[in-house]
Amino acid sequence: MSNISIQTKCPEITNEFLTDMKDAIEKMSKNHQLEILKILKKSNTKLNENKSGTFVNLSYLPLPIIEEIHAYVSYARDQEDTIQIMEYEKESLSRLTAK
């Protein structure tokens, strides 16, 4: 589980930060990736698409868009963490009631 919580401001924008954000987006479900694309489209960001997917150079994004994407990635991570905790608790309760 991640320790990242939803923030309104990004940490310092470094190449490492952008790489981590890219990796997180690539691991997300298609639905979450589509939400990221919606954020990018409303900013008129140039998207490069081919049969392998959609590519964006995060280095050239305006800070408000990076912050919005970061907030969404953090939200999605927190959501996944919450779901995992709930599933674990559900399994624990199922084991207790089965005894």
N, CA, C and O atoms as CSV, one atom per row, in Angstrom:
chain,resi,resn,atom,element,x,y,z
A,1,MET,N,N,0.829,-1.179,0.000
A,1,MET,CA,C,0.000,0.000,0.000
A,1,MET,C,C,0.875,1.244,0.000
A,1,MET,O,O,1.954,1.247,0.592
A,2,SER,N,N,0.419,2.287,-0.653
A,2,SER,CA,C,1.221,3.499,-0.745
A,2,SER,C,C,0.962,4.403,0.451
A,2,SER,O,O,-0.085,4.328,1.094
A,3,ASN,N,N,1.925,5.247,0.730
A,3,ASN,CA,C,1.802,6.212,1.803
A,3,ASN,C,C,1.400,7.579,1.284
A,3,ASN,O,O,1.296,8.533,2.056
A,4,ILE,N,N,1.170,7.683,-0.025
A,4,ILE,CA,C,0.857,8.977,-0.625
A,4,ILE,C,C,-0.611,9.289,-0.384
A,4,ILE,O,O,-1.485,8.467,-0.661
A,5,SER,N,N,-0.871,10.469,0.127
A,5,SER,CA,C,-2.255,10.886,0.311
A,5,SER,C,C,-2.558,12.003,-0.675
A,5,SER,O,O,-1.653,12.582,-1.275
A,6,ILE,N,N,-3.821,12.291,-0.833
A,6,ILE,CA,C,-4.228,13.316,-1.794
A,6,ILE,C,C,-3.688,14.664,-1.333
A,6,ILE,O,O,-3.850,15.057,-0.178
A,7,GLN,N,N,-3.053,15.349,-2.247
A,7,GLN,CA,C,-2.491,16.658,-1.957
A,7,GLN,C,C,-2.981,17.630,-3.011
A,7,GLN,O,O,-3.229,17.252,-4.155
A,8,THR,N,N,-3.116,18.879,-2.617
A,8,THR,CA,C,-3.506,19.871,-3.606
A,8,THR,C,C,-2.290,20.372,-4.367
A,8,THR,O,O,-2.420,20.846,-5.496
A,9,LYS,N,N,-1.119,20.276,-3.770
A,9,LYS,CA,C,0.103,20.707,-4.433
A,9,LYS,C,C,1.041,19.519,-4.572
A,9,LYS,O,O,1.102,18.660,-3.692
A,10,CYS,N,N,1.771,19.473,-5.678
A,10,CYS,CA,C,2.748,18.421,-5.921
A,10,CYS,C,C,3.999,18.690,-5.105
A,10,CYS,O,O,4.278,19.828,-4.727
A,11,PRO,N,N,4.745,17.633,-4.839
A,11,PRO,CA,C,6.083,17.882,-4.324
A,11,PRO,C,C,6.909,18.531,-5.439
A,11,PRO,O,O,6.392,18.765,-6.532
A,12,GLU,N,N,8.140,18.813,-5.185
A,12,GLU,CA,C,8.989,19.440,-6.191
A,12,GLU,C,C,8.967,18.625,-7.486
A,12,GLU,O,O,9.100,17.402,-7.457
A,13,ILE,N,N,8.800,19.302,-8.606
A,13,ILE,CA,C,8.720,18.632,-9.897
A,13,ILE,C,C,10.143,18.338,-10.373
A,13,ILE,O,O,10.870,19.233,-10.805
A,14,THR,N,N,10.515,17.077,-10.284
A,14,THR,CA,C,11.830,16.630,-10.745
A,14,THR,C,C,11.618,15.545,-11.791
A,14,THR,O,O,10.503,15.061,-11.983
A,15,ASN,N,N,12.694,15.170,-12.461
A,15,ASN,CA,C,12.594,14.060,-13.412
A,15,ASN,C,C,12.158,12.789,-12.697
A,15,ASN,O,O,11.384,12.005,-13.245
A,16,GLU,N,N,12.647,12.578,-11.483
A,16,GLU,CA,C,12.264,11.386,-10.707
A,16,GLU,C,C,10.775,11.403,-10.384
A,16,GLU,O,O,10.102,10.377,-10.484
A,17,PHE,N,N,10.257,12.578,-9.995
A,17,PHE,CA,C,8.832,12.713,-9.699
A,17,PHE,C,C,8.000,12.394,-10.933
A,17,PHE,O,O,7.024,11.649,-10.846
A,18,LEU,N,N,8.382,12.954,-12.092
A,18,LEU,CA,C,7.639,12.713,-13.327
A,18,LEU,C,C,7.720,11.242,-13.740
A,18,LEU,O,O,6.742,10.680,-14.234
A,19,THR,N,N,8.881,10.620,-13.540
A,19,THR,CA,C,9.030,9.197,-13.868
A,19,THR,C,C,8.143,8.349,-12.968
A,19,THR,O,O,7.498,7.411,-13.436
A,20,ASP,N,N,8.107,8.673,-11.681
A,20,ASP,CA,C,7.245,7.937,-10.749
A,20,ASP,C,C,5.777,8.095,-11.124
A,20,ASP,O,O,5.008,7.135,-11.067
A,21,MET,N,N,5.392,9.311,-11.507
A,21,MET,CA,C,4.007,9.552,-11.892
A,21,MET,C,C,3.672,8.787,-13.171
A,21,MET,O,O,2.590,8.210,-13.285
A,22,LYS,N,N,4.600,8.780,-14.135
A,22,LYS,CA,C,4.397,8.030,-15.387
A,22,LYS,C,C,4.219,6.544,-15.085
A,22,LYS,O,O,3.311,5.904,-15.614
A,23,ASP,N,N,5.083,6.000,-14.236
A,23,ASP,CA,C,4.997,4.582,-13.874
A,23,ASP,C,C,3.668,4.261,-13.196
A,23,ASP,O,O,3.056,3.228,-13.465
A,24,ALA,N,N,3.232,5.155,-12.318
A,24,ALA,CA,C,1.956,4.947,-11.627
A,24,ALA,C,C,0.796,4.949,-12.621
A,24,ALA,O,O,-0.109,4.122,-12.519
A,25,ILE,N,N,0.820,5.870,-13.577
A,25,ILE,CA,C,-0.256,5.956,-14.576
A,25,ILE,C,C,-0.267,4.707,-15.449
A,25,ILE,O,O,-1.332,4.176,-15.764
A,26,GLU,N,N,0.915,4.237,-15.840
A,26,GLU,CA,C,0.983,3.040,-16.685
A,26,GLU,C,C,0.419,1.808,-15.984
A,26,GLU,O,O,-0.104,0.911,-16.645
A,27,LYS,N,N,0.517,1.751,-14.660
A,27,LYS,CA,C,0.027,0.601,-13.895
A,27,LYS,C,C,-1.465,0.689,-13.581
A,27,LYS,O,O,-2.063,-0.281,-13.116
A,28,MET,N,N,-2.058,1.841,-13.835
A,28,MET,CA,C,-3.475,2.030,-13.521
A,28,MET,C,C,-4.368,1.268,-14.486
A,28,MET,O,O,-3.952,0.887,-15.581
A,29,SER,N,N,-5.596,1.057,-14.058
A,29,SER,CA,C,-6.584,0.429,-14.930
A,29,SER,C,C,-6.909,1.372,-16.083
A,29,SER,O,O,-6.626,2.569,-16.029
A,30,LYS,N,N,-7.502,0.812,-17.113
A,30,LYS,CA,C,-7.852,1.603,-18.296
A,30,LYS,C,C,-8.786,2.761,-17.929
A,30,LYS,O,O,-8.657,3.859,-18.469
A,31,ASN,N,N,-9.726,2.513,-17.010
A,31,ASN,CA,C,-10.664,3.569,-16.611
A,31,ASN,C,C,-9.935,4.757,-15.995
A,31,ASN,O,O,-10.244,5.908,-16.303
A,32,HIS,N,N,-8.968,4.478,-15.127
A,32,HIS,CA,C,-8.195,5.563,-14.520
A,32,HIS,C,C,-7.357,6.283,-15.577
A,32,HIS,O,O,-7.244,7.508,-15.550
A,33,GLN,N,N,-6.771,5.528,-16.504
A,33,GLN,CA,C,-5.981,6.145,-17.564
A,33,GLN,C,C,-6.838,7.059,-18.432
A,33,GLN,O,O,-6.380,8.110,-18.879
A,34,LEU,N,N,-8.083,6.653,-18.668
A,34,LEU,CA,C,-8.988,7.502,-19.449
A,34,LEU,C,C,-9.291,8.807,-18.717
A,34,LEU,O,O,-9.430,9.856,-19.345
A,35,GLU,N,N,-9.393,8.741,-17.394
A,35,GLU,CA,C,-9.613,9.969,-16.614
A,35,GLU,C,C,-8.413,10.901,-16.734
A,35,GLU,O,O,-8.579,12.117,-16.826
A,36,ILE,N,N,-7.207,10.340,-16.733
A,36,ILE,CA,C,-5.996,11.144,-16.922
A,36,ILE,C,C,-6.031,11.795,-18.309
A,36,ILE,O,O,-5.689,12.969,-18.458
A,37,LEU,N,N,-6.444,11.028,-19.319
A,37,LEU,CA,C,-6.546,11.587,-20.673
A,37,LEU,C,C,-7.545,12.744,-20.730
A,37,LEU,O,O,-7.327,13.720,-21.448
A,38,LYS,N,N,-8.637,12.635,-19.976
A,38,LYS,CA,C,-9.616,13.730,-19.948
A,38,LYS,C,C,-8.987,15.000,-19.379
A,38,LYS,O,O,-9.238,16.101,-19.868
A,39,ILE,N,N,-8.164,14.834,-18.336
A,39,ILE,CA,C,-7.469,15.981,-17.760
A,39,ILE,C,C,-6.546,16.599,-18.810
A,39,ILE,O,O,-6.493,17.819,-18.963
A,40,LEU,N,N,-5.824,15.744,-19.528
A,40,LEU,CA,C,-4.891,16.233,-20.545
A,40,LEU,C,C,-5.613,16.912,-21.705
A,40,LEU,O,O,-5.153,17.935,-22.212
A,41,LYS,N,N,-6.735,16.347,-22.123
A,41,LYS,CA,C,-7.466,16.909,-23.264
A,41,LYS,C,C,-8.033,18.283,-22.952
A,41,LYS,O,O,-8.039,19.161,-23.814
A,42,LYS,N,N,-8.509,18.479,-21.728
A,42,LYS,CA,C,-9.083,19.785,-21.406
A,42,LYS,C,C,-8.010,20.869,-21.321
A,42,LYS,O,O,-8.317,22.061,-21.329
A,43,SER,N,N,-6.743,20.438,-21.239
A,43,SER,CA,C,-5.652,21.412,-21.201
A,43,SER,C,C,-5.066,21.655,-22.589
A,43,SER,O,O,-4.086,22.385,-22.732
A,44,ASN,N,N,-5.662,21.047,-23.603
A,44,ASN,CA,C,-5.167,21.152,-24.981
A,44,ASN,C,C,-3.726,20.670,-25.122
A,44,ASN,O,O,-2.961,21.200,-25.929
A,45,THR,N,N,-3.364,19.661,-24.331
A,45,THR,CA,C,-2.038,19.064,-24.399
A,45,THR,C,C,-1.922,18.238,-25.668
A,45,THR,O,O,-2.858,17.534,-26.047
A,46,LYS,N,N,-0.778,18.325,-26.319
A,46,LYS,CA,C,-0.552,17.535,-27.527
A,46,LYS,C,C,-0.385,16.069,-27.129
A,46,LYS,O,O,0.486,15.724,-26.330
A,47,LEU,N,N,-1.228,15.220,-27.696
A,47,LEU,CA,C,-1.181,13.785,-27.431
A,47,LEU,C,C,-0.698,13.067,-28.679
A,47,LEU,O,O,-1.198,13.317,-29.775
A,48,ASN,N,N,0.259,12.187,-28.518
A,48,ASN,CA,C,0.757,11.380,-29.626
A,48,ASN,C,C,0.178,9.987,-29.481
A,48,ASN,O,O,0.460,9.290,-28.507
A,49,GLU,N,N,-0.627,9.581,-30.441
A,49,GLU,CA,C,-1.288,8.280,-30.372
A,49,GLU,C,C,-0.817,7.381,-31.506
A,49,GLU,O,O,-0.585,7.835,-32.626
A,50,ASN,N,N,-0.682,6.092,-31.192
A,50,ASN,CA,C,-0.446,5.073,-32.209
A,50,ASN,C,C,-1.089,3.788,-31.724
A,50,ASN,O,O,-1.816,3.799,-30.731
A,51,LYS,N,N,-0.832,2.679,-32.410
A,51,LYS,CA,C,-1.511,1.434,-32.038
A,51,LYS,C,C,-1.068,0.914,-30.664
A,51,LYS,O,O,-1.743,0.068,-30.078
A,52,SER,N,N,0.058,1.412,-30.151
A,52,SER,CA,C,0.537,0.987,-28.838
A,52,SER,C,C,-0.053,1.801,-27.693
A,52,SER,O,O,0.062,1.410,-26.531
A,53,GLY,N,N,-0.675,2.915,-28.008
A,53,GLY,CA,C,-1.274,3.728,-26.961
A,53,GLY,C,C,-1.109,5.210,-27.209
A,53,GLY,O,O,-0.818,5.649,-28.321
A,54,THR,N,N,-1.301,5.971,-26.146
A,54,THR,CA,C,-1.191,7.422,-26.197
A,54,THR,C,C,0.038,7.837,-25.413
A,54,THR,O,O,0.276,7.346,-24.310
A,55,PHE,N,N,0.818,8.742,-25.985
A,55,PHE,CA,C,2.062,9.167,-25.359
A,55,PHE,C,C,2.037,10.672,-25.131
A,55,PHE,O,O,1.574,11.441,-25.974
A,56,VAL,N,N,2.551,11.074,-23.960
A,56,VAL,CA,C,2.582,12.479,-23.583
A,56,VAL,C,C,3.940,12.757,-22.953
A,56,VAL,O,O,4.424,11.970,-22.139
A,57,ASN,N,N,4.548,13.860,-23.322
A,57,ASN,CA,C,5.789,14.266,-22.669
A,57,ASN,C,C,5.406,15.089,-21.440
A,57,ASN,O,O,5.043,16.259,-21.558
A,58,LEU,N,N,5.491,14.474,-20.272
A,58,LEU,CA,C,5.083,15.143,-19.036
A,58,LEU,C,C,5.948,16.354,-18.713
A,58,LEU,O,O,5.523,17.240,-17.972
A,59,SER,N,N,7.155,16.399,-19.263
A,59,SER,CA,C,8.078,17.505,-18.977
A,59,SER,C,C,7.545,18.850,-19.452
A,59,SER,O,O,7.919,19.887,-18.906
A,60,TYR,N,N,6.679,18.850,-20.457
A,60,TYR,CA,C,6.189,20.093,-21.033
A,60,TYR,C,C,4.799,20.491,-20.537
A,60,TYR,O,O,4.233,21.475,-21.013
A,61,LEU,N,N,4.253,19.747,-19.599
A,61,LEU,CA,C,2.917,20.082,-19.105
A,61,LEU,C,C,2.972,21.280,-18.175
A,61,LEU,O,O,3.926,21.433,-17.412
A,62,PRO,N,N,1.952,22.135,-18.232
A,62,PRO,CA,C,1.896,23.258,-17.283
A,62,PRO,C,C,1.705,22.736,-15.854
A,62,PRO,O,O,1.098,21.686,-15.640
A,63,LEU,N,N,2.225,23.474,-14.898
A,63,LEU,CA,C,2.172,23.060,-13.497
A,63,LEU,C,C,0.753,22.739,-13.013
A,63,LEU,O,O,0.580,21.734,-12.324
A,64,PRO,N,N,-0.274,23.542,-13.337
A,64,PRO,CA,C,-1.620,23.204,-12.862
A,64,PRO,C,C,-2.101,21.824,-13.354
A,64,PRO,O,O,-2.823,21.129,-12.639
A,65,ILE,N,N,-1.705,21.438,-14.558
A,65,ILE,CA,C,-2.109,20.130,-15.091
A,65,ILE,C,C,-1.352,19.023,-14.366
A,65,ILE,O,O,-1.930,17.989,-14.031
A,66,ILE,N,N,-0.060,19.236,-14.124
A,66,ILE,CA,C,0.717,18.247,-13.363
A,66,ILE,C,C,0.111,18.070,-11.975
A,66,ILE,O,O,-0.011,16.950,-11.481
A,67,GLU,N,N,-0.267,19.186,-11.348
A,67,GLU,CA,C,-0.876,19.112,-10.016
A,67,GLU,C,C,-2.201,18.359,-10.056
A,67,GLU,O,O,-2.495,17.565,-9.162
A,68,GLU,N,N,-2.997,18.607,-11.089
A,68,GLU,CA,C,-4.295,17.918,-11.195
A,68,GLU,C,C,-4.099,16.420,-11.433
A,68,GLU,O,O,-4.807,15.600,-10.849
A,69,ILE,N,N,-3.152,16.070,-12.278
A,69,ILE,CA,C,-2.867,14.647,-12.528
A,69,ILE,C,C,-2.325,14.000,-11.260
A,69,ILE,O,O,-2.710,12.882,-10.916
A,70,HIS,N,N,-1.431,14.700,-10.566
A,70,HIS,CA,C,-0.880,14.169,-9.318
A,70,HIS,C,C,-1.988,13.923,-8.291
A,70,HIS,O,O,-2.009,12.888,-7.624
A,71,ALA,N,N,-2.902,14.879,-8.173
A,71,ALA,CA,C,-4.018,14.715,-7.242
A,71,ALA,C,C,-4.868,13.504,-7.633
A,71,ALA,O,O,-5.309,12.752,-6.764
A,72,TYR,N,N,-5.099,13.312,-8.925
A,72,TYR,CA,C,-5.897,12.169,-9.369
A,72,TYR,C,C,-5.168,10.854,-9.102
A,72,TYR,O,O,-5.783,9.890,-8.645
A,73,VAL,N,N,-3.863,10.804,-9.383
A,73,VAL,CA,C,-3.076,9.596,-9.131
A,73,VAL,C,C,-3.102,9.267,-7.640
A,73,VAL,O,O,-3.255,8.106,-7.261
A,74,SER,N,N,-2.954,10.282,-6.800
A,74,SER,CA,C,-3.000,10.079,-5.350
A,74,SER,C,C,-4.378,9.568,-4.920
A,74,SER,O,O,-4.481,8.656,-4.100
A,75,TYR,N,N,-5.424,10.159,-5.478
A,75,TYR,CA,C,-6.791,9.726,-5.187
A,75,TYR,C,C,-6.984,8.265,-5.577
A,75,TYR,O,O,-7.544,7.484,-4.807
A,76,ALA,N,N,-6.524,7.895,-6.767
A,76,ALA,CA,C,-6.687,6.519,-7.244
A,76,ALA,C,C,-5.917,5.537,-6.345
A,76,ALA,O,O,-6.410,4.450,-6.042
A,77,ARG,N,N,-4.712,5.926,-5.925
A,77,ARG,CA,C,-3.930,5.068,-5.019
A,77,ARG,C,C,-4.638,4.897,-3.686
A,77,ARG,O,O,-4.726,3.788,-3.157
A,78,ASP,N,N,-5.144,6.004,-3.144
A,78,ASP,CA,C,-5.867,5.925,-1.873
A,78,ASP,C,C,-7.110,5.050,-2.011
A,78,ASP,O,O,-7.439,4.281,-1.108
A,79,GLN,N,N,-7.788,5.169,-3.131
A,79,GLN,CA,C,-8.980,4.374,-3.396
A,79,GLN,C,C,-8.620,2.882,-3.435
A,79,GLN,O,O,-9.318,2.059,-2.842
A,80,GLU,N,N,-7.542,2.539,-4.129
A,80,GLU,CA,C,-7.093,1.146,-4.200
A,80,GLU,C,C,-6.709,0.615,-2.820
A,80,GLU,O,O,-7.037,-0.518,-2.467
A,81,ASP,N,N,-6.011,1.447,-2.044
A,81,ASP,CA,C,-5.632,1.046,-0.685
A,81,ASP,C,C,-6.863,0.756,0.165
A,81,ASP,O,O,-6.901,-0.235,0.895
A,82,THR,N,N,-7.862,1.616,0.070
A,82,THR,CA,C,-9.093,1.440,0.830
A,82,THR,C,C,-9.802,0.155,0.421
A,82,THR,O,O,-10.306,-0.579,1.272
A,83,ILE,N,N,-9.841,-0.113,-0.870
A,83,ILE,CA,C,-10.479,-1.340,-1.363
A,83,ILE,C,C,-9.737,-2.569,-0.843
A,83,ILE,O,O,-10.368,-3.538,-0.420
A,84,GLN,N,N,-8.405,-2.540,-0.869
A,84,GLN,CA,C,-7.626,-3.673,-0.363
A,84,GLN,C,C,-7.881,-3.900,1.122
A,84,GLN,O,O,-8.012,-5.043,1.560
A,85,ILE,N,N,-7.953,-2.824,1.895
A,85,ILE,CA,C,-8.225,-2.952,3.327
A,85,ILE,C,C,-9.605,-3.552,3.552
A,85,ILE,O,O,-9.776,-4.432,4.395
A,86,MET,N,N,-10.584,-3.077,2.801
A,86,MET,CA,C,-11.948,-3.590,2.950
A,86,MET,C,C,-12.026,-5.064,2.562
A,86,MET,O,O,-12.722,-5.840,3.217
A,87,GLU,N,N,-11.321,-5.453,1.507
A,87,GLU,CA,C,-11.308,-6.861,1.097
A,87,GLU,C,C,-10.659,-7.733,2.163
A,87,GLU,O,O,-11.143,-8.829,2.447
A,88,TYR,N,N,-9.564,-7.255,2.755
A,88,TYR,CA,C,-8.895,-7.994,3.819
A,88,TYR,C,C,-9.827,-8.161,5.021
A,88,TYR,O,O,-9.926,-9.249,5.587
A,89,GLU,N,N,-10.505,-7.086,5.405
A,89,GLU,CA,C,-11.437,-7.155,6.528
A,89,GLU,C,C,-12.596,-8.092,6.219
A,89,GLU,O,O,-13.045,-8.829,7.097
A,90,LYS,N,N,-13.080,-8.074,4.993
A,90,LYS,CA,C,-14.167,-8.955,4.579
A,90,LYS,C,C,-13.739,-10.416,4.669
A,90,LYS,O,O,-14.491,-11.259,5.159
A,91,GLU,N,N,-12.518,-10.715,4.190
A,91,GLU,CA,C,-12.003,-12.081,4.276
A,91,GLU,C,C,-11.821,-12.516,5.725
A,91,GLU,O,O,-12.105,-13.661,6.077
A,92,SER,N,N,-11.350,-11.601,6.558
A,92,SER,CA,C,-11.165,-11.922,7.982
A,92,SER,C,C,-12.490,-12.234,8.644
A,92,SER,O,O,-12.595,-13.190,9.411
A,93,LEU,N,N,-13.503,-11.432,8.351
A,93,LEU,CA,C,-14.829,-11.674,8.923
A,93,LEU,C,C,-15.414,-12.989,8.404
A,93,LEU,O,O,-16.073,-13.719,9.145
A,94,SER,N,N,-15.170,-13.279,7.137
A,94,SER,CA,C,-15.687,-14.533,6.567
A,94,SER,C,C,-15.056,-15.729,7.276
A,94,SER,O,O,-15.741,-16.713,7.554
A,95,ARG,N,N,-13.777,-15.654,7.568
A,95,ARG,CA,C,-13.095,-16.741,8.280
A,95,ARG,C,C,-13.635,-16.893,9.696
A,95,ARG,O,O,-13.797,-18.012,10.183
A,96,LEU,N,N,-13.915,-15.774,10.358
A,96,LEU,CA,C,-14.418,-15.828,11.729
A,96,LEU,C,C,-15.816,-16.434,11.773
A,96,LEU,O,O,-16.119,-17.225,12.666
A,97,THR,N,N,-16.666,-16.074,10.820
A,97,THR,CA,C,-18.032,-16.569,10.844
A,97,THR,C,C,-18.113,-18.005,10.347
A,97,THR,O,O,-19.093,-18.696,10.625
A,98,ALA,N,N,-17.105,-18.466,9.619
A,98,ALA,CA,C,-17.107,-19.841,9.111
A,98,ALA,C,C,-16.739,-20.844,10.203
A,98,ALA,O,O,-17.009,-22.037,10.065
A,99,LYS,N,N,-16.133,-20.371,11.272
A,99,LYS,CA,C,-15.696,-21.282,12.357
A,99,LYS,C,C,-16.832,-21.741,13.208
A,99,LYS,O,O,-16.627,-22.503,14.152
